[in-house]
Each structure stands twice: as C-alpha cells, then as structure tokens.
Amino acid sequence: MATTEGLEPPRTRRNSNRNILTRIRHGQINGWGICRSSEMSEALLQERDHQAQWHGIPVMLQKLYDSSHLNSDLSQIHSIIKEVASFLSMEAMSFVTEDRRTAQESTYPNTYTFDLFGGVDLLVEILMRPTLTTRTNFPKMSDDLVKDCLSVLYNCCICMEGVTRSLASRDDFVMFLFTLMSNKKTFLQTATLIEDILGVRKEMIQLEDIPNLPSLVQSFNQQQLANFCRILSVTISEPEMSNDDKHTLLAKNAQQKANLCPSHSEVNQVALLSIPSFIERLCKLATRKVSEASGASSLLLELQDWYTWLDNALVLDALMQMATEDAEQSSTESSDESSLATSPLRHSLPQSMKIVHEIMYKVEVLYVLCVLLIGRQRNQVHRMLAEFKLIPGLNNLFDKLIWRRQTSTHVLHGQNQNCDCSPEISFKIQFLRLLQSFSDHHENKYLLLNAQELNELSAISLKANIPEVEALVNTDRNLICDGKKGLLTRLLSVMKKEPAESSFRFWQARAVESFLRGATSYADQVFLLKRGLLEHILFCIIDSGCKSRDVLQSYFDLLGELMKFNIDSFKRFNKYVNTEEKFQTFMTQINSSLVDSNMLVRCIILSLDRFESQTDDVRVVEVLAECSLLSYMVRVENRLTILFRLVNIINVQTLTQENVSCLNTSLVVLMLARRRGKLSFYLNALREKEYAEKYPGCLLNNFHNLLRFWQRHYLNKDKDSTCLENSSCILFTYWKETVSVLLDSDRTSLCAIASYIDEAYMDLGRDFLEV
C-alpha cells in the first residue's frame, strides 16, 4: 500500500501554469511540440493569464501572429506591438539605470514571457517577411513600425543575454539589419541593435558580405558614420583572449602557425580602406570643433553623471534626435526661439548633449583609426592620415576640447584593463593611444611638431655637428602642426602638470616614448631634455610617491629612450640624483621589478658600453667618473646579479609580449660580453650561481629553452628583428650569431651553454618547449 509520501500532489492552477511553460521551453529546445502562444487556444491563455501574471502578453502575441501576414492590416500590427512595448520598456530602463544584474525570469518577467511565447521570433519574421517573397503588391511597413519592432528587440536584448545570442546566431537577420541602416529614420534603432548583437557573436562577421557596403557607408551623414564606428570597432579588432595562457607568445605563435590566412579582422580592415573617402571623413569627424555655445564651459562637469545612466552613445543620439525634432517642430510653428524653452526636456538636454555627443563620437572614431594604424595596412593608413591633416586638426582641438580642464577623478588602470570611464577620460586615453600608434617607429612622427620646432631640431643637429635625420628632412611642412606649439609640446606641458595619482600618466609616457622609439636620434632627445622631461621623470620615480607599477614601467621605458647613448642625459641624471638617498631610492624602484625596469637597464648597459669606447672625449670621461648610475653598472658583480635575475624570472611557458624584453636584455648583456671575449666568464658565473643556490642545471637549462624559443619567434618576424636592431644599435646578424653560439651542442665550446651543464642535469624542461 502506497504511503502518503508516494502520492502525487493534487493538480493546481500554478502547477498547470508551470506545465505550460515547461512544454513551451521543451518544444523550443527539441523542435517539436508547442513552441509559441499561437499554438494554444486563446481561452486557455486567458484562463491562465491572471494566475501567472503574464499581463496578457501571450494573448497579444497570438493576436499579433494572426494579424501578421503579407496582406494584413499593418496599423493593427503596429497597435499590438506598441501595447506589448509598454510592458517591456520599463524593464529595459530599470536594467540600464540600476545595477546590472544577471537577467532572469524573476527579474524581468514580462521580457521573459514575451520571449518564451515566441515574441522575439515573431518580430524577426515580421521584419524580414518582405525580403522572403518575390511579391511586390503587399503593404509596405512604415518607418515607425520598423522602429518599434527594433526597439522591442533591443529591449529584450538588454534584459536577456540569451535573446542577444540567439539573434547573433542568425546570419540572415544580421545582414538584413545592415540593409535597414540605409534609412535615416530607422538608423539609430538598427545601429543600437546591431552593436549589441555583434558584441556577443562567436564568429566575427565579414564586412564584405554586407550588401553594397561601399554605397551604404557613403550614404551615411557624419553623425551616422560616427555611430557606425561603434559597430566597426567590433569587426576590425582581434577578439580578446579570456584565458591568460592564450596571451603567451608560445600560444600566439601556435595560433599563427595554425591560421596562415589573414584573420577576419584583417580582411575587414582591407574592406574599409577600399571605401572611397572613408579615412578622409573619419579625419574630419575626429578634428571637427564643438560649437562654442554659451554656458558650454560648465557642461563638462555633467559628463560623469550622464554616463552613470546612459551607457550607450546611441541612447544619447535618440534623445538628441528627439530634441532636434522638437526644435524643428517648434520652429515650424513659431519663429520665436524662446518657445523652445517651454519644455523642461528641451531646456536641459541639448547644450549638455552637444559636448557629450561630440566627445563620444570622437572616442569611437579615434579607436577605429588607432586599430587601422597598427594593422597590416599601416603605411597606407599613415599616408592618408597625413594627407588629411589629422594631427594638425587634433592640435587645434587640444586646448579647447581634448585637455581643456583637469578631470576631478581618475580611475587608475593599466594598458589592457577595461573600465567604465567617463566619456572625457575615455576620450583622452583614446587620443593618447592614437598618438602612441601614430609615432611608433614611423617617420611621420615629425608631423607632431610645428615649423619652429622642426627648425629647432635642425639647429640641434647643426650645433652637434651631426647630420639631420632623413625623416626630418623629408617631412612635408604643409602637413605639420600650426600655431605656437606642436602637439608633442602641448602634451609635454600637460604631462608635467598631471597629478601623481592620475590614470593619464601611463598613456602620456607611452605616447612620448613612441616619439623616441626606433633608431636613436640625439636631436630628438635634446629637444625633450630642453623641456625638462628628464627631471620630471626622475621626480615621478623618486619623489612623487607613485605606487602604480604600470605608470612606473612607462616612465622607466621613457627614461631609457631619453638617456640611451646621450651623455647630456647622464649629466642631468647625476645633477638631479645628487644624494646617496636619492640614488638608493631610484635603484630600489628599479630592482623591485626587473620586468618593469629592464628596458631602462638595457639602455644603461648599452650606453656604458659605447661610452667606454669614447674615452678620448673629455666630457665622456668626466661623466664615467662622476655618474653614480654608470659607476653602479660598470661593476661586473652588479651586471651578473641582474643577468641571473632576468633569466630566473621568465620561462618559455610564461613569456608574453610584456616580459619577453627580459630575455632580450639578458641577450644584450651576453652579446656585449662576447664582443669583449668574456662570454665564458659570464656563463661560468651563472653555473656557480646555480650551485650556490643548490639547483644545478635549472637556470642554464631554462635559458637554453628560452633561446631555442627565441630562434623560432624572431627568425620569421621582420618587424621584431628590425626593432631589436634599431633599439640596440647591434646588427641583427650579431644577435643571431650569439644565440647560435650559445646553443651550440659542442660541449667543448667555452661559449656554449651546454658546456656548463653537467651531464646529469642536461635537458631539464626540454619537453615543455613543444606546443
């Protein structure tokens, strides 16, 4: 006899409601059974509606389904969609304005019910139905109907990520959305939805698959093109790798080996550059001025408040469009502009939004230009940006918009870390990233100067009796900055005033460093020295109390480029670091993280090597005798300690773009030792250090593996090898020869690592090199 525990519970209305929901969800997953409300009777839906608190949404969807045929009354469809939209819009707004919680049935019940009963699929069908038939004699959907359909879909995407992913998986729908962008009246709603959808797609779309892409882009006005850049940013950037292991050079090399064809993002970049006037229009957008309306100077204070509840520039566009339409309507009704002030909305929005608008537009435009600048078509993009005077245009905006005031609060973050910055902070960082990409290893860097500053560089070279840099001589002076200061000089001015805790310090230092990178230019260094840059850097490292490793690393790298081979820099260093306390503070900063400071260490070692060959110069002899930094590095025991630490803090499995410089710095130490016939001395010292630390073989086997990886990584990478040669002034052939000598398998060679590893400890970790 069955016990009470084994009896089925009595069937209730609530259980019945749950049964309906379960059957629908199973039908949608398995493809059979009930999949949407149109497959149930209206009486059943109405019976269950009140108890389940569906707010009549399933019934409305059933009516919508019955009404949505090619020859249906579109006005009736529109009225139903408007009614449904009223239930969904408030949930979407709460998601935008409140803390972003994970969307669930209980959190957004109306949106969940709408999707569960087939509402999303039905709206997609309604929108795409005209494209799925060859008939032409059916009623045309109004722009307002299309906009409302898109808005409902967007609201669903906001509240339920599953809806976004479902729409993103439909290639036909994604391509269809791009066709709607040709209509100015539906552009904003379409662009907003596309941006959300592309953000969750697993596979990047191919821009060349978009129907009539060139004519579509050329049809956009400047406002639409700026918004389109938000979409483009997803299509031209390499996808982020979530797993840290995938950031290693070992994994990246394996990925490149597996994918020999150009990536989707690279193909998309080529497609964009083939569109007539595309880059020219972006340059105009990036450099156009904001109207100087009365009261606008105080409006930047509102940016952070705006951004807390408007996280999407396209939402701003919708409000701006509403305000514009109101203004147009009012101007039609009355020529008296004072009538615009009768509406509180019109009174409070337009002036604030002009600046927010322009800043957020420029963030997206600068991002696209920055990505193109570091792509495979870099030289082509550089020529275009120079031709269309991007740099002079940004120079003219610098004081009035880009750096018009100090931001009150900064979010300190690193190079690859995302954060919800205010628009102004995002704008400044993107501007600095663009300058970094523009100047890095490219002769167009001199466009950041004005005519007077170019003449100053020439005068420095003449005084030093050295030839002018070829890139400086070839600079087209019709394309350089105008005004009293060039862009680089303006940047230096604000850089020296930046607060110690500012998030901009990292990016400012990176932008200035990129101007110096490449083949060392004495004139460039002196130009910056005369503006007090070295003293500013030393203050930040020694006296400012800066704790950020990212900022310190950027200053170490900049200081290295500024001091490399430059005797004047070392004299200035010694003048600033004029006490033992200051010197010890400086060395503590360096030694606290060699990963961050090794580029500076490399520059000091290279400079010392050069100075020691110039002892016929009295100034050099004086600096060698007086400079505490050079005196520290001249001691062999200090260089050996640095070498030991550099080799010990990395291995093949942990090598990344950020720490591979440690391997190259260790190689510089050994190359210079080889030149002086002391390579065997250094290798033997490493062996003795191993035994002293009681792990024989580990260090040298690790270094052996690192050098094997170095060969694989650099011998097929022209750009990387050029950078190594330019930065060290050591021919790349000598780099290769030194690595080959170190990896020689002949154990009788005194310059081969294998000679210093006892037979019992050979080949530790060899298998880990293989991918």
URMO-V517271 format. One record per run of one state. SS is the DSSP state (h for helix, s for strand, l for the rest). FROM is the first residue (numbers start at 1). TO is the last residue. Records with the same first field share a line. If there is no record, write none. Layout:
SS->FROM-TO + FROM-TO
This chain:
l->1-3 + 7-12 + 31-36 + 40-41 + 53-56 + 68-73 + 98-108 + 117-118 + 133-142 + 160-160 + 169-170 + 181-186 + 199-206 + 210-212 + 220-221 + 237-243 + 248-248 + 259-263 + 274-277 + 288-295 + 310-312 + 334-336 + 343-343 + 374-377 + 388-389 + 403-422 + 440-442 + 449-449 + 464-469 + 474-480 + 482-486 + 498-503 + 517-521 + 530-532 + 544-548 + 564-566 + 577-579 + 593-593 + 612-617 + 627-627 + 635-635 + 649-651 + 655-659 + 676-678 + 693-697 + 715-717 + 729-731 + 743-752 + 757-758 + 762-765 + 770-771
h->4-6 + 13-30 + 37-39 + 42-52 + 57-67 + 74-97 + 109-116 + 119-132 + 143-159 + 161-168 + 171-180 + 187-198 + 207-209 + 213-219 + 222-236 + 244-247 + 249-258 + 264-273 + 278-287 + 296-309 + 313-333 + 337-342 + 344-373 + 378-387 + 390-402 + 423-439 + 443-448 + 451-463 + 470-473 + 487-497 + 504-516 + 522-529 + 533-543 + 549-563 + 567-576 + 580-592 + 594-611 + 618-626 + 628-634 + 636-648 + 652-654 + 660-675 + 679-692 + 698-714 + 718-728 + 732-742 + 753-756 + 759-761 + 766-769
s->450-450 + 481-481
